[in-house]
Amino acid sequence: MRAVVQDRFGGPEVLILGELPDPEPGPTEILVRVRAAGVNPVDWATRAGEGMFEEPPFVLGWDVAGVVEQVGVGVTRFRPGDDVFGMPRFPLQAGAYAELVTGPSRQFARQPTALDHVEAAALPLAGLTAWQILVDLADVQPGQRVLVTAAAGGVGHLAVQIAKARGAFVIGTARAGKHDFLRRIGLDEPIDYTRTTVADVVRDVDVVVDCLGGASSVDLMPVLRRGGLLVPVLGGVTPDIAAAAERYGVNACTLLVEPDGHALGELAALAERGLLRPEIQATYDLADAATAHEVGEQGRTRGKLVLTVD
């Protein structure tokens, strides 16, 4: 099979299209012929040696959508020919930048008919991150106030839609040029962070999904009601964030997204109801993974970048 392999840590130039043996599914696993693979910040962090992988060589990628080609012993949920999507094995190696990928069957879900393979591949990692913060951790309820920073980004734009589906009033930060897009996907109150300090204009928020983390999370503590929750998507809770949370009487929590086939099914159901749709800024051929990383690392992506596999 073709796969994007790197044999050393470094910049995008280390991503090389090569050939690897076809994988075989183990017990309770499925073999998926990849149609599209999502690109995420964790991908380029791992590529550069800042992730949890040891020395190369390895194949990047976790977000995947495609067609079941073979099922291992014990698989009952899928058959060959089924369209599926998932985030297998995270944070261990899944190797989604390839023509074939294996993974535990229960870390996949049936692809919603409302989405094509590209859109489905954009959903797992970012969508599960948003779901696990807003639903599993915060249990957002109708009428609560949710703030999402970098609201037009990968996790951000999905968090906006999930929070709205839960009945929340959603505030989001983004440059002014992205406000119309955010309103179209349901955002109630956009804030241009280049012109306004969020803590000066926002109060009594129940949940903050901070897609930036670090100093941003510390600065956002005043917007929370007492007892509210802040989750820094990048970097987790640092000592500075923990100290600020204690000072303001709020909660801060680190979340590392987990594979979850059931939650993927819930995301698929939202998509089928027209309440959730990934925004795709651009697609790239598998051979152009390095270009996708160069674009993603600029930090101005609206929605997601996706690799396509013929």
Number of C-alpha atoms within 10 A of each C-alpha: 12 17 26 25 21 20 14 15 19 15 15 19 13 16 24 18 18 13 13 14 9 15 12 16 20 16 14 16 21 29 24 28 23 27 24 31 35 29 29 23 15 18 18 23 16 17 26 15 16 13 13 12 15 11 10 13 12 18 21 25 26 29 28 36 34 29 22 23 19 18 24 18 11 11 17 11 14 18 14 13 13 16 23 23 34 32 32 29 16 16 16 10 15 21 24 27 29 31 24 26 27 26 23 22 25 19 21 27 26 20 27 22 13 16 17 15 23 25 24 31 32 30 31 31 27 26 25 26 22 27 25 18 27 23 16 11 14 17 13 22 17 12 13 16 21 25 32 26 30 23 30 27 20 28 28 30 30 28 31 31 24 24 27 23 17 16 15 22 20 26 22 29 25 20 16 14 9 15 19 11 15 23 14 9 19 19 25 15 14 22 20 16 15 11 9 11 13 20 13 10 9 15 16 14 22 23 27 28 27 24 23 18 22 19 11 14 28 19 15 24 27 20 21 26 17 16 14 20 23 30 25 25 25 17 14 19 22 18 10 12 25 17 14 20 26 12 10 16 17 19 19 25 17 15 17 13 20 16 22 18 22 13 20 26 18 14 25 26 17 18 19 16 11 11 16 25 22 23 21 17 12 15 19 17 14 24 20 17 23 20 15 22 21 14 13 19 15 8 11 12 18 20 21 26 25 27 28 23 21 9
